[in-house]
Amino acid sequence: MSEKTNEKDSDLMEKIVSLCKRRGFVFQGSEIYGGLAGTWDYGPYGAELAHNIKELWWKHFVTEQENIFGISTPTLVPEAVWKASGHLSGFSDPMIECKKCHHRFRADHLEDKKKCPDCGGELGGEKAFNLMFPVGVGSSGDGVAYLRGEIAPGMFLNFKNVIDSMHPDLPFGLAQIGKAYRNEIAPRDFLFRVREFDLMEFEYFIREADWEKYFEYWRGEMWKWIERVGINKDMVHELEVSKEDRAFYSKRTIDFEFDYPFGKKELYGLAYRTDHDLKSHSAGSGVDLTFFDEETKDRFFPHVVEPSFGNGRTMLAVLVSAYKEDMMGDESRVYLAFNPKIAPVKIAVFPLLKNKPELVEKAREIYKQLKKEFGAVVFDDNGNIGKRYRRQDEIGTPWCVTVDFETIEKDAGVTMRDRDSGKQKRMQLPEIISFIKSQFS
Ligand code: GAP
């Protein structure tokens, strides 16, 4: 069996986008109306994949941690919050417009800032373009709010509520997963740069003196996550972000960059936000957001370390890491070597032949049992068995279970096929159940 490496395949992006559409992972947003740039719809397998990544992230960074609390806050946030946090003045990208065709570009993405890459016309001067989406709220529409550009403010706005209701000591974290919206000047590269996306992140509240210790700790946990979710860690590289390129609120940022087929670009961020946010929201709201240390009797603004993860970029990095082509016998195949924990379908159950009722009946019985145990199990009796295996390989199903004549005639169990090796093993059902359970523990 020969395997091509991902990095050398220049058509890889096209192949992934096409597989995602063909097999029900990702479609253009509002496609039948011509599409809306920077939005993507997730089909049945895409929705499942995104959900499984979120669930694993929550496990890794919330439920398996001792002192991180999960919260969930609205995407509609009033203007006063963004004024206080600095987003209204500082959450922008540099933009350049062509004087001739009026196309707009991210200035920092242009090599030649004088000549339009689309029509060759003269480019205008650089301007700061704010990425926030304003919305009118209420029947008159004059209550001004913004769709959140980041989800972090939800954590800062609830700092006092959580202190008062949960009484945590420092350090502790507040985490959430939810939509963020950015009016990107030039959305591009599939799920990489979009206008609406799910963020998974937490604010870790600490004493100022401890910031370097926790920055290092979460840096290590981010690497563990990268491995756990199934991103090829050889394709991830850290970048120390320079002062000029850091977000306005950060004193230190490390970007975790990934080798996407279109270049090495940001996957995740780790930022030291100092006490910028709690201080700003204290001043903006008039509510005291300091922490009172019962032992030392000190009152102070905690500092914050923030690991931040885009769900869509995780999906893309997982797809790129998992996409494989090889030869099986004399046939080529495509498969997605997903970590079983995030695979949209865990097991597919087949009767060897569709026109043998005894095989179909037994396969349906096994399908029901496995579905009860593992949830994401499918039944397929359509087409020849080789085609059914290929269909499951292409969506990354780790195991296929086939009921054949030996199952019925000799009570010899079923065959279980492993996606990556293509090898089959005859096993009894209880053995299969305990093997698969062991893969999820
Ligand atoms: N609270 C910190 C924050 O929002 P960020 O670097 O602006 O930091 C965090 O965004 C993460 O969100 C990024 O590392 C990336 O994974 C994802 N992300 C940012 N902008 C995105 C976009 N336009 N489309 C898709 N994902 C995006």
Boltz pocket constraint, residues with backbone or C-beta under 6 A from the ligand:
constraints:
  - pocket:
      binder: B
      contacts: [[A, 149], [A, 150], [A, 151], [A, 152], [A, 182], [A, 184], [A, 191], [A, 192], [A, 193], [A, 194], [A, 195], [A, 197], [A, 198], [A, 199], [A, 201], [A, 266], [A, 267], [A, 268], [A, 269], [A, 306], [A, 308], [A, 309], [A, 310], [A, 311], [A, 312], [A, 313]]
      max_distance: 6.0
